[in-house]
Amino acid sequence: MKRCLLDSSFVIDLLNEIAEGRPGSAIAWLKRNRRARLWISPVTWAEVLEEASDPAAVRSYLVRYQWQGIGRSHADRVAESQRRASRRMGENDAWQIALAASMAGVIVGHDPKAFERLGSGYEDHWL
C-alpha cells in the first residue's frame, strides 16, 4: 500500500476545494489514490495553520490523517542531506524529505521547485 506524506501545498489546495465546493486536483488525487495511507507532519500542520482563516476548523479536519512525528533520526537525516546537497534546501522541505524517506513514502503536493530532486519520491497532485 502506498504511503504518502501530504505536503502543505496539497492540504491547502484540498481545504480550498472543500471550502469552495469545487472539486479540483487535490480531490481528484484523493479519488485516484483511495487505498493510499495518508500522513501529515508537524511541518504540514504548522504551515497549513499559518494560512488558516479558521484554525479551529482546520485542526478538526487535520486530525483525520495519521501523524508522522519528528525525532532524532529525522534530524540526523536532515543534517546529512543538507550537508551533501550541492544546493541547500529550505528547512521545512528538508524535514519533509527526511520524514517521507523514513516512512518509505512519497511526498504529495505541488511544489516542484522544492521536491523535483526526489524523482519518484514526489507526486505532484496537479499532474
C-alpha positions in Angstrom: 0.0 0.0 0.0 1.4 3.4 -1.0 2.4 5.7 1.9 2.0 9.4 1.3 3.2 12.4 3.3 0.9 15.2 2.5 2.7 18.5 2.0 1.0 21.8 3.0 0.7 22.7 -0.7 -1.6 19.6 -1.1 -3.6 20.2 2.1 -4.1 23.9 1.4 -5.4 23.1 -2.1 -7.7 20.4 -0.6 -9.1 22.7 2.0 -9.8 25.4 -0.5 -11.6 23.0 -2.8 -13.7 21.8 0.1 -14.5 25.3 1.3 -15.4 26.5 -2.2 -17.4 23.3 -3.0 -15.5 22.7 -6.2 -13.5 19.5 -6.8 -10.1 20.2 -8.2 -6.7 18.5 -8.5 -6.4 17.6 -4.7 -9.8 15.9 -4.6 -9.1 14.2 -7.9 -5.8 12.9 -6.5 -7.6 11.5 -3.4 -10.1 9.7 -5.6 -7.3 8.1 -7.7 -5.5 7.1 -4.5 -8.3 5.8 -2.3 -6.1 2.9 -0.9 -3.1 5.1 -0.1 -2.2 5.6 3.6 -2.0 9.3 4.3 0.1 11.1 6.9 0.8 14.7 7.8 3.8 16.0 9.7 4.3 18.8 12.2 5.7 20.8 9.3 2.5 20.4 7.3 0.3 21.1 10.4 2.2 24.4 11.1 2.3 25.6 7.5 -1.4 24.9 7.0 -2.5 26.6 10.3 -0.3 29.6 9.4 -2.6 30.2 6.4 -5.9 29.3 8.0 -8.7 31.8 8.5 -10.4 29.4 10.9 -7.7 27.5 12.7 -10.1 25.5 14.9 -11.9 24.1 11.8 -8.7 23.3 10.2 -7.4 21.4 13.3 -10.7 19.5 13.4 -10.1 18.4 9.8 -6.4 17.6 10.0 -6.8 15.1 12.9 -8.2 12.6 10.4 -4.7 11.9 9.0 -2.1 9.8 10.5 0.6 11.7 12.4 4.3 11.4 11.4 6.2 12.9 14.2 9.8 14.2 14.1 12.6 12.5 16.0 16.3 12.5 16.4 16.8 10.1 13.5 15.0 12.5 11.2 17.2 15.4 12.4 20.3 13.3 11.6 18.8 12.7 8.1 18.1 16.4 7.6 21.6 17.4 8.7 23.2 14.8 6.4 21.2 15.7 3.3 21.8 19.4 3.8 25.5 18.8 4.2 25.7 16.7 1.0 23.4 18.9 -1.1 25.0 21.0 -3.8 22.1 23.4 -3.4 20.8 23.7 0.2 17.0 23.1 0.6 14.6 25.2 2.6 14.5 23.9 6.1 10.8 22.8 6.0 11.4 21.0 2.7 14.4 19.2 4.1 12.3 18.0 7.1 9.5 16.8 4.8 12.0 14.8 2.6 13.6 13.2 5.7 10.2 12.2 7.1 8.9 10.7 3.8 12.2 8.8 3.4 12.0 7.4 6.9 8.5 6.1 6.3 9.3 4.7 2.8 6.7 7.1 1.4 6.3 9.8 -1.2 5.6 13.4 -0.7 2.3 14.6 -2.3 2.0 18.3 -3.1 2.5 21.0 -5.7 5.9 22.4 -5.2 8.1 21.0 -8.0 10.9 23.5 -7.3 11.3 22.2 -3.8 10.8 18.5 -4.4 11.9 17.9 -8.1 15.1 16.2 -6.9 13.1 13.4 -5.4 12.0 11.9 -8.7 9.6 9.1 -8.0 9.6 10.1 -4.3 7.4 13.1 -5.2 3.9 13.2 -6.7 2.5 16.5 -8.0 -1.2 16.3 -7.5 -1.7 18.9 -10.2 -0.4 16.4 -12.9 
